[in-house]
Amino acid sequence: MADAATLVLTEPLPEAGMRILAAAAGLRVAVLAAPREADLAAAMPGAGGVILAMDRPALTAAMIGAA
C-alpha cells in the first residue's frame, strides 16, 4: 500500500469499526500503543487523519502546526 493514506487512532475502535477501516482500499490504519501526547505527536506528520478517543491525549496547537 505505497500510496495509502494513513489514519492514526489513539486507541482501537469497536470491532465493527476496525473491520470497516481494514476493508477500506487505500487506507493504512495506525493505532497508538498508548494514548500519550509524545506518541501522537510522532505519528501525526504525514497522517491523512487522526481520530482521538475520549480526547486523549490532548491535541495541542503545536502538534497541529507540526503536522
PyRosetta script that sets phi, psi and omega in degrees:
from pyrosetta import init, pose_from_sequence

init()
pose = pose_from_sequence("MADAATLVLTEPLPEAGMRILAAAAGLRVAVLAAPREADLAAAMPGAGGVILAMDRPALTAAMIGAA")
pose.set_psi(1, 59.8)
pose.set_omega(1, -175.3)
pose.set_phi(2, -61.6)
pose.set_psi(2, -37.4)
pose.set_omega(2, -177.3)
pose.set_phi(3, -99.7)
pose.set_psi(3, 19.4)
pose.set_omega(3, -177.2)
pose.set_phi(4, -73.6)
pose.set_psi(4, 143.2)
pose.set_omega(4, 171.0)
pose.set_phi(5, -78.6)
pose.set_psi(5, 146.6)
pose.set_omega(5, 180.0)
pose.set_phi(6, -105.4)
pose.set_psi(6, 129.4)
pose.set_omega(6, 174.7)
pose.set_phi(7, -111.5)
pose.set_psi(7, 121.8)
pose.set_omega(7, -179.4)
pose.set_phi(8, -98.0)
pose.set_psi(8, 128.4)
pose.set_omega(8, 176.1)
pose.set_phi(9, -113.0)
pose.set_psi(9, 137.1)
pose.set_omega(9, 177.3)
pose.set_phi(10, -76.6)
pose.set_psi(10, -18.5)
pose.set_omega(10, 171.6)
pose.set_phi(11, -161.3)
pose.set_psi(11, 160.3)
pose.set_omega(11, -177.7)
pose.set_phi(12, -62.4)
pose.set_psi(12, 146.5)
pose.set_omega(12, 172.2)
pose.set_phi(13, -77.8)
pose.set_psi(13, 170.3)
pose.set_omega(13, 172.2)
pose.set_phi(14, -55.5)
pose.set_psi(14, 155.9)
pose.set_omega(14, -172.9)
pose.set_phi(15, -50.2)
pose.set_psi(15, -42.8)
pose.set_omega(15, -179.2)
pose.set_phi(16, -62.5)
pose.set_psi(16, -40.9)
pose.set_omega(16, 178.9)
pose.set_phi(17, -66.6)
pose.set_psi(17, -40.3)
pose.set_omega(17, 178.8)
pose.set_phi(18, -65.5)
pose.set_psi(18, -35.8)
pose.set_omega(18, 176.9)
pose.set_phi(19, -64.0)
pose.set_psi(19, -41.9)
pose.set_omega(19, 179.5)
pose.set_phi(20, -62.8)
pose.set_psi(20, -44.8)
pose.set_omega(20, 179.4)
pose.set_phi(21, -64.3)
pose.set_psi(21, -40.4)
pose.set_omega(21, -179.9)
pose.set_phi(22, -63.4)
pose.set_psi(22, -30.4)
pose.set_omega(22, -178.5)
pose.set_phi(23, -84.4)
pose.set_psi(23, -11.6)
pose.set_omega(23, -176.6)
pose.set_phi(24, -72.1)
pose.set_psi(24, 125.2)
pose.set_omega(24, 178.3)
pose.set_phi(25, -70.2)
pose.set_psi(25, 139.6)
pose.set_omega(25, 175.4)
pose.set_phi(26, 74.5)
pose.set_psi(26, 21.9)
pose.set_omega(26, -179.3)
pose.set_phi(27, -128.9)
pose.set_psi(27, 129.0)
pose.set_omega(27, 172.9)
pose.set_phi(28, -110.6)
pose.set_psi(28, 127.6)
pose.set_omega(28, -178.7)
pose.set_phi(29, -104.6)
pose.set_psi(29, 127.2)
pose.set_omega(29, 177.2)
pose.set_phi(30, -116.9)
pose.set_psi(30, 120.0)
pose.set_omega(30, 178.9)
pose.set_phi(31, -105.7)
pose.set_psi(31, 125.7)
pose.set_omega(31, 178.9)
pose.set_phi(32, -64.7)
pose.set_psi(32, 144.2)
pose.set_omega(32, 178.1)
pose.set_phi(33, -65.4)
pose.set_psi(33, -33.0)
pose.set_omega(33, 177.7)
pose.set_phi(34, -151.2)
pose.set_psi(34, 147.6)
pose.set_omega(34, -178.3)
pose.set_phi(35, -78.4)
pose.set_psi(35, 71.1)
pose.set_omega(35, 179.5)
pose.set_phi(36, -107.9)
pose.set_psi(36, 143.7)
pose.set_omega(36, -178.0)
pose.set_phi(37, -57.1)
pose.set_psi(37, -43.2)
pose.set_omega(37, -178.6)
pose.set_phi(38, -64.1)
pose.set_psi(38, -39.3)
pose.set_omega(38, 179.0)
pose.set_phi(39, -66.6)
pose.set_psi(39, -40.6)
pose.set_omega(39, 178.2)
pose.set_phi(40, -65.1)
pose.set_psi(40, -44.5)
pose.set_omega(40, 179.7)
pose.set_phi(41, -60.2)
pose.set_psi(41, -38.8)
pose.set_omega(41, 179.8)
pose.set_phi(42, -70.5)
pose.set_psi(42, -30.9)
pose.set_omega(42, -177.0)
pose.set_phi(43, -84.0)
pose.set_psi(43, -19.4)
pose.set_omega(43, -172.2)
pose.set_phi(44, -70.6)
pose.set_psi(44, -40.7)
pose.set_omega(44, -178.4)
pose.set_phi(45, -58.1)
pose.set_psi(45, 126.6)
pose.set_omega(45, -179.9)
pose.set_phi(46, 87.4)
pose.set_psi(46, -8.4)
pose.set_omega(46, 179.0)
pose.set_phi(47, -74.5)
pose.set_psi(47, 142.4)
pose.set_omega(47, 176.7)
pose.set_phi(48, -83.6)
pose.set_psi(48, -19.2)
pose.set_omega(48, 180.0)
pose.set_phi(49, -169.4)
pose.set_psi(49, 160.6)
pose.set_omega(49, -179.8)
pose.set_phi(50, -136.0)
pose.set_psi(50, 134.6)
pose.set_omega(50, 172.2)
pose.set_phi(51, -116.0)
pose.set_psi(51, 118.5)
pose.set_omega(51, 178.3)
pose.set_phi(52, -97.5)
pose.set_psi(52, 124.2)
pose.set_omega(52, 175.9)
pose.set_phi(53, -92.3)
pose.set_psi(53, 128.5)
pose.set_omega(53, 177.8)
pose.set_phi(54, 58.9)
pose.set_psi(54, 25.3)
pose.set_omega(54, 179.7)
pose.set_phi(55, 52.8)
pose.set_psi(55, 34.7)
pose.set_omega(55, 177.0)
pose.set_phi(56, -122.3)
pose.set_psi(56, 132.9)
pose.set_omega(56, -9.4)
pose.set_phi(57, -75.0)
pose.set_psi(57, 173.5)
pose.set_omega(57, 178.2)
pose.set_phi(58, -66.9)
pose.set_psi(58, 138.3)
pose.set_omega(58, 177.3)
pose.set_phi(59, -93.5)
pose.set_psi(59, 108.5)
pose.set_omega(59, -174.6)
pose.set_phi(60, -89.7)
pose.set_psi(60, 161.4)
pose.set_omega(60, 177.5)
pose.set_phi(61, -62.1)
pose.set_psi(61, -34.9)
pose.set_omega(61, 179.1)
pose.set_phi(62, -64.6)
pose.set_psi(62, -39.4)
pose.set_omega(62, 178.7)
pose.set_phi(63, -67.8)
pose.set_psi(63, -39.7)
pose.set_omega(63, 178.7)
pose.set_phi(64, -64.3)
pose.set_psi(64, -42.9)
pose.set_omega(64, 179.3)
pose.set_phi(65, -63.1)
pose.set_psi(65, -36.6)
pose.set_omega(65, -178.9)
pose.set_phi(66, -74.6)
pose.set_psi(66, -25.6)
pose.set_omega(66, -178.5)
pose.set_phi(67, -76.3)
pose.dump_pdb("model.pdb")
